[in-house]
Amino acid sequence: MTETFTFTVIVNKKGESYESLCLELDVTSRGETIEEAVTNLKEAVELYLDNEDIALPIKRPFMTTFEVTAQRKIKKQTKEPQ
């Protein structure tokens, strides 16, 4: 029986590309754009589910935010040699 499941994705910029993470399965992928990173992650998750014995559905992670107060250090910019 085939079912459709919804997973949570986080995308972060890493250098010149993007890294995507499926929180429920701890599967990651990369892409040159956000859309490519998510598409590649979807393919990686499909392969992972085909090859692993996983009980689905998986409970969604609890997500929240919090604030902290911190003093930021300002980096001095150095001039590039010309």
Residue pairs with C-beta under 8 A, 6 or more apart in sequence:
3 56
5 56
5 57
5 58
7 22
7 23
7 24
7 25
7 45
7 58
8 22
8 23
8 24
8 60
8 61
8 63
9 20
9 21
9 22
9 23
9 38
9 41
10 20
10 21
10 23
11 18
11 19
11 20
11 21
11 34
11 37
11 38
12 18
12 19
12 21
13 19
14 30
16 32
17 30
17 31
17 32
17 37
18 30
18 31
18 32
18 33
18 34
18 36
18 37
19 28
19 29
19 30
19 37
20 28
20 29
20 30
20 31
20 37
20 38
20 40
20 41
21 27
21 28
21 41
22 28
22 41
22 44
22 45
23 61
24 58
24 59
24 60
24 61
25 45
25 48
25 49
25 54
25 58
27 41
27 44
27 45
27 48
28 41
28 44
29 37
29 40
29 41
29 43
29 44
30 37
30 40
31 37
31 38
31 39
31 40
48 54
49 56
